[in-house]
Structures are given as structure tokens and as C-alpha cells.
Amino acid sequence: MKLSLAMIVKNEESVLGHCLESVQGLVDEIVIVDTGSSDATVEIAEAHGARVFPFAWVNDFALARNYALDRCTGDWLLVLDADEAIDVLDHALIRKTCEEGAAPAYRLILRNYFSGGDHATLDAPAQRNTSHYSEGKDFCYYADFRGLRLCRRMPGVGFTGRIHELVDPFFEARKLPIGQLDAVIHHYGKLFEDRESAKKTYYLELARKEARAHPSNFQCQFNLVQQALIAQDWTTVLEAADAYLRLRKDAPLLIHLAAGTAMQRLERHEEALACFQQLLAMAPNHVMGLTGKAVSLASLGRFDEAEILFRKASKLQPSFVVPLLNLSELESIRGNYAKAREILQQALEAHPDNAQLLTGLVKADVLANDTEAAVKDAWAALQKCPAGGDGLWHQLVAVWLEQRGHSSQALAVLEAGLKTFPEHGELLRLWNALISSDPGAPA
């Protein structure tokens, strides 16, 4: 059985080589559709034996995907993105499935890697990386979900959807079975935060156009919910979630989670509680649902109930640090600053380099008006995560140094902070103030 790899790319020179090296010996053919690269993407693809086809981008991922599929000649199709890879440990399983698999299509595990335990994929919170794969071994956290990426090449097989394109509907419409394959596609895209941020607005607009063009298509509304969540457009999240529920009552858990989160961010906590209750009625141990409900309970002053849920969520998923961050904040609101610090310090024993926990510890010190502890913890945090803290750590340390007459050291700390956070207003203000007060300081 011949296996074809089908990809669409644009300006992926930093990651494409790794992706193509990861499938050497697995695939028999590489078909890459380039949608307008201006870097070395095409040269890298050709150097790895790919057949490359140019394609004029028309704001439709499905059209580009299908252009690639139509140029494949294999019996089976494998679909990857440039920031993904397949570990050699799964090559034999995928090949065996192509030779012996009973189903015409398979959903693989899509593993998103993260830098910290405060992230999630859809409604799956991050977990500690304890896997045996070489791929992803350098990253401490990931979250998994399933996606149809392997299928037989059949007449008419193709993707649908301008964004978050799916091939599933082709098989579902024909009542063809879709199998589950425990091979992992390792996805590194979530680690490139600048790229992810740059895509938010564009992807949201694509999803909005798709939903307007197909208002009765529940998948289009689901896609809009996803993109509006990423963009934190809470009004759009609610509108799309309501539209989904009008079309289909048996909504996935993410729809209820998204609606509850949007209500929460809009300060409509009683309504948010109702959304989280619906979710938890279907999945009582849903970690993000428990955490969301607890946040709204705390916002309504129901602290004891909130604490119970935060602790339950943390116990169910110890590697997901958001419940502990919220629990610490809850204790600070209660005035229990020592307890707030204790919660974070215990969490840091398991996650010593987690930037969110380190920031939480510094903020707990600030709330307790313990400047010495705040500066000490901020300095320790900078040694562990030099690019963390969103400028707060640099600011605290620099002010402390300047107040004690160590202007040159304060300036060095501010300059280090501005390299990472060049638009940080307070760091810029402090830097300008120090430069102005010391004519001999370097400009």
C-alpha cells in the first residue's frame, strides 16, 4: 500500500524540515501545496523529495487541502501541517494500519505542546509530559484531542470548511466507519505565541464569514465559537454558542464551557453558573467546568463553595495549575496571605519553572504589602524564567535597586526587561527616568 503525505504551507522554513524528516521511511510520496511563500519553504520541500505545487490563496483552507489531495497518487492519504511531526515509534503502527486496517479512515491523537500548565486545547487541560516519545520530550506539558488525518484515497474524498476544515463529513455522509488509531501527531504550533497571536484576528474573520454564509451549519458555528474564544471576543462567543444550540441540542461540552466563560468575562456570573451546571451535569469531573463554576461562585462571594471546587479540580488534574492559581487568589481576597503563598509554594515544588505560578507568588506578596518578599520572589523568578512575568518582575527588582542607590544595576534589569517587553509602559517610564537622572548613563 502506497502512503501519500499531503500538506499546504506558506513561509514555514523554520519548521518544515523537521516535519519532513520525521516522516522519512514512513511515506512513499510527499505532495506539498505552497500558497505563496516568500522564504526558503519551497527549496526545503524539494530538498526532501516533495512534489511542490503553487496555489493562489483564496481564504479557504479546504480548497487548498483538496488541491493537495487531488495531486496524490497513493492508496492512503496522511495530512500534516508544517509545525507537526510523527515520531519514528509510530511509523510501524501507521504502516500496519494502511496494510491491514478495516476502516477507510482513522482519527489520530493530535498532541499540542505547551510551555506551561495553565494552557488547554479545546476543553482539555494541559497535563504533564511523561510519554516515551522522542518527539516533544523537551516540553513539559501537552493536551490531546482526536483528528481525522489518515484515510484511503477514494473518488471525491475531500475537506469542507473555509477554516478548521474537516474531511470527516465525507465519510459520515456515506456512513463509512471511522476508526481510532493510537498514533500521535506532535503539534508544536502553540509554542510560537507570536505567530498564534498574529493569526487570531484573521482566523476569526474567516470563521465569521463562514458562519454568515452557512448560518444553518452547526460546524460553522462551532468553528466561530473556537476562534472567538481564542480572540476573546466574548459577545461573538455567546452569539455563536446560542446559534449552535438552536441548531443542535446535543452540543459538545466545549459549547457549554465557552458560553459559561463568555458570561463570566461579561460579569454575568449567575448566567455563567447555569452554563457550567449544564456541562457538569453531563461530565461531573470536567476539570475546566469545575474551575469555571468555582470562579463565578467566588465572584458572587460564595467563597467556601468555590474553594471546594478549586480543590477538586486540582486533585483531578494536578498538572493543570489554573485551579491552584485561583485558589491562591481566593485566599488573598479572604486576607489569608500566608495561606495564599503556601498554596503557590507547594505547587511550585511540582512545577518549579511555571511562569504563572511564579507571577502568582509575586502578586500574593504585593497584595500582602510585603515588598521585601515580592522583590526576593521576583528576582528568583527572573533567574528561572528570564522572559516571564510580563514586565512585573523586572519592574519590582529595578525599583528596589534604584531606591537603594544601585542605579546601574537597576538600569541593566530594565534594559533586560525591555528586550522582552519593548512596549511595556512602566518599564519604559522607569528607564527614561533613570536615564534623565544620570547624564552619564548610556542612552
N, C-alpha and C positions, 0 to 999 in steps of 0.2 A: 504494500500500500504506500503510495506516494503522498507525503505531507507537505503542503504549501504554507508558508508564512505570509500573511497579508498585513500590510501596515500603511498608515498615512502619516506623513511627517511634514514639519516645517521648522527650520532653524533648530535642529536637535543635535548639533555637533558635539555637545558636551556629554551626551548620554547614549547616543545611538550605537557607538562602537561597543559599549558594554552589553547592550541588549543583543546585538547580532552575534557577539562572541558567545553569549550564554546559550544560543540555540545551535551552535556548530555541532554536527553529529546527530542532531535531533530532526531538523527539517531537511527536505530534499530540494526545496525551491524557496527563494525569497523574492517576493514581489512588493515593491515599495512605491507608493504614490506620493510624489512631492507636490505640495500645494503652494510653492513659491519661496523656497529657501534662498537666503542671500549669504549663507555661511558655507561651511565645508560639508554640510549634510549629504549632498549627492555624492561627493567624492568618497566619503566614508562608506556609504551604502554600496557603491560599486566596488570598492576595495574588498568588501566582504562577500562579493559574488552576487549581489542583488541585481535584479532587473528593475530599473527605475523608470517611472512614467510620470511626466509632468501633468498637472491637473489645475485648471483655473478655479480658484476657491470661490464658491458662491454661497457662503454662510450656511452650509448644510453638510454635517458630518456623515450622514447616511449616504449621500450621493458619492462622497469621496471614498467611503468604505466599499461601496458596491463597485466602484470603478476598479478598485484593487482586486476584489473577489473575481470580477469578470476576466481578469488577466491571469488568474491562477490556473494551473493545469493539473494539480494534484487530485487524488481521491478524497483527501481530507484537507480542511482549512483550519489554521490556527491564527488567531487575531491577537496582536500585541500592539502596545504603544511604545514609543521610543524610551520612555523612562521606566520600563518594565524589564524583567528578566526571568528566566526559568533556571532553577538550579539543576545541575547535572544529575542529582539524585532522583529527579522526577522524569528524566528522559525515557527510561525503560518503561515506566508506567504509561506514559503518553503513547509511546510506540506500540505497546501491547494493546492499548485501547483501540488504536487505529486498525490493528490486525484482527482483533477478536471482539471488539465492543458490539453489544447487541443494539444499542440505541444509536440513532443517527446524529445525536447532538449531546454535548456534555457541558455542565456548569462546573467550572474550576473554582478553586479558592483564590480570591483576589485579596492579597495581603498589603495593606497600606502601612508603611513605616512612619514613625513619629519620633521627634526629638524628646518628647516629654509625656508623662502620664496624664495630662489634662486634655488630651485630644480624643476624638471619636470619629468613626466612619458611619454615616447614616445614624442609626441608633445603637451602634455597637461601640462601647467604651474601649479605650486602649488597655491592653494587657501586657505584662512583662514578656519580653522575648526570651524564651527558653528552648527554642527549636533547635534542631540538629542541622539545619541548612547552613551552608557557607554564605549563600546569598542573605543579605540583611543582618549578618552576625554583628556588625558594628553599631547597630541601633537597638536601643533598649526596649522600645515599645512598638506594638503594632495592633491593628484591628482588622478582622477578616469579614468578608461577605462573599457571596457567590455571584458569578457572572458567566454567561454562555460565551465561551471563547473557542470551542473546538467542535467542529461539525463536518459532516460529509458534504462534499461539493455536489449539489443537486440542481437540476434545472430551476431557475427562478429564485434560488436562495439569496437572501439579501437583508440588509438592515433597513429599519424605518426610524424616523425621528431626526429632526434638524439638529438636536443636541441630546446627549445621553442616549445615543442611538442604540437600538436593540435588534438582534436577529431572532430573539425568542418568538415574536409574533408569527414568523413564517412557519415554525414547527407547531406552535399551539393552534393556529388556524387549520392545520391539516391533521390535528390530533395525533401527531407523531411524538413518541416518548422522548423525554429529555432526561438523561442520566446525570448522576452526581459523580464527579471524579475528584479524588483527594490529592490532586497535584496542585501546586501553588504557583501562582503568578505573582512575583515580588514587585511591588509598585513603590517607587521612590519619589514620585512627584510631589507628595505632600511635604517633603523636606525642603523643597525650594519655595520658601514662603513668598519671596518677591514675585516669582512667576505666578504663583497661585493668586496673589493679591491682584496682579495686573489683569488676570482673566475674569475676575468677579463681575465687573460691570458688563463686559462684552457677552459673557455666557448668560447673565441674567436677561439681557435684551433678546438674545436668541430664544431663550425659553419663553419669554413673554410673547414674542411674535408667534411662536409655535402654538402656544395656548390660545391666542386670539384667533389664529387661523383654524384651529380644531377645538372649539370650546366643549364639544361633547366627548372628547377623547380623554379618558381618565389618566392615561400615561403622560400626556402633555401637561396636565395639571400637577401630577406628581413631580415631573421634572422642574416645573416652575417653583414648587414648594422647596425642592432641594436647592436650587440656585438662589432663591430669595433668602433662605436660611444662611447660606454662605455669605451673601451680601448684606445680611442683617437688615433687610427691608421687611420689617415686621408686618406692615399693612398688607403687602403683597403675599406674605406667607399665609395670613389669615384668609384672604380672598381666594387663594388657590386651594387651600385646605377645605374651605367651605364648598368650592366648586367640585372638588373631588368627592366629598361626602354626598353631594347631591346626585352624582353620577353612580356612585358605588358605595353601598353601606358597609361592606366588609373591607374596610380600609386597613392598610398595613399599619403597624404600630407607629412608624415614623410620622404619619399624618397627625395622629393624636399628640405625639410628642412635639411636633412642630407647632401645632395650634396652641398648645399649652405654653410653650416657650415664648411665642409671639405675644400672647395675652400677658404673660409675665413682664416682658420688656415694655409693654404698653401700660404697665401698672394696673392691669385688670386682674387682680390676683384671685378673686372669688371665681371668676370665669375660668382662669387658668387651672384652679383646683379641679373643676369639673372635667376638664380635658385630661388631666393626669389620672383622675379617678377612672375614666373610661379605659385608659391604657392599662392601668394596674388591675382592672377587673379581668382583662384578657391575659395579662402577664404579671402576676403579683410580685415577682422578683426582678422586674425590669429595672436595672441599676439607674439608668438615666431618668426613668419615670419617677422612681423613688426620690432621686435627688431634686428633680424639678418640683415635685409636690412639696418637698421639705423647704425649698427656697420660698415658695409662695406662703407656706404656713408661717415661716419666720417673718416674712414681710407683713403679715397680718397680726404679728405679735404672739403667735401660738408657738412659743419657743420650745416647750417641752415635747410637743408632738414632732416638731421639726428635728430636734436632736435625735429622737428615736429613729427617724427615717434616715438621717445622715449616717448614723452608726450602722444601720442595717445595710445601706448601700455600700459603705466602705468594707464591711465584712464580706459581702457577696463578691466584690471585685476589689481586692486590696491594692492592685496596681493602678487603679483609676483614682487620681488624687483629688479630684474636684469635690467629692463629699467631705474630705478632711479639710480642705481649704474653707469650705462653707461652714463646717463645724467650728473651726477656729475663729472665723469671723463672728459667728453666733456668740461664742463665749466672750469675745471682745465687746460686743454690743451689751451683753449682760454685765460687763465690768470685770469679768474674770480673766484678767490679762495673763496671769501666771498659767492658768489652765489653757488659754489660747496658745501660748508659747509651747507648753508641754505637748499639745496635740501635734504641732508642726515639727517639733524636735524629734518626736517618735517617728513621724512619717519620714523625716529626712534620714533616719537610720537605715530605712529600706531604700530610699531614693535620694542619695546624698547630693546628686548634681541636678536635681529638679529645680529649674528656674522659678516656677510658680510657687513652690513651697518656700524657697529662699526669699522671694519677694513677700510672701505672706508673713514670714517671720519678721522681716524688717518693718512691715506695716503694723504688726502687732506691737512692736517696740514703740513705734511712733504714737500709736493710739494710747499706749500706757505712759506717754510723755517721758520715756526712758531714752534720752538722747545717746548716752554712752553705749547702751546695748544696741541701739539702732545703727550707730556708726560701726561698732565692732562687727555686727552681723552683716552689714553692707560690705565691709571690707573683706570679710571671709567669703561672702557670696561672689565678689569680683574675682577672687582667686580661683574659684571653682568654675564660674561661668562669666568670662570677661565680656561677653556680648549680651548678658542678661540684664534684667531689672528695668528695662525701658527708660534708662537715664536716672532713675531714683537713687540707685546705689552710688553712682558717680557723684550725684548732687550732694548727698549726705556726707560722703567722705571729703569732698572738696571743701564744703562749708566748714566742716570741723577742722581741717588742716589750716584753712585761711584764718580762722578765728584764733588759732594758736601761733600765728606768725609764720607758718610754713607755706608761704605763697607760691614758691616754685614747685613744691610737691602738689599743691592744690591745682596749679595750672596744668601740670602733667596729667593729673587724673581727669580734669575737664577735657583736655585735648584727646585723651583716650576715649572718653565718652562720646565726644562729637564725631569721632571717626565712625562709630557705630550708629549714633543717633544725630546725624548732621542737622536735622531740623528741630531739635529739642529746644524749645524756647527758653526754659530756665537755665539749661547748661550754657546756651549762647549768652544769656544775660550775665551770668556769673563770670564767664570767660572775658567778656568785654569789660566788666567792672574791674577784674584783676589787671587786665592789660592797661586800662586807664590809670589805675593807681600805682603802677610800676612802669615808668617810662623805659626802663632798661629791659623789660621782658620782651622776648621775641614776638613779633607780630604774626 
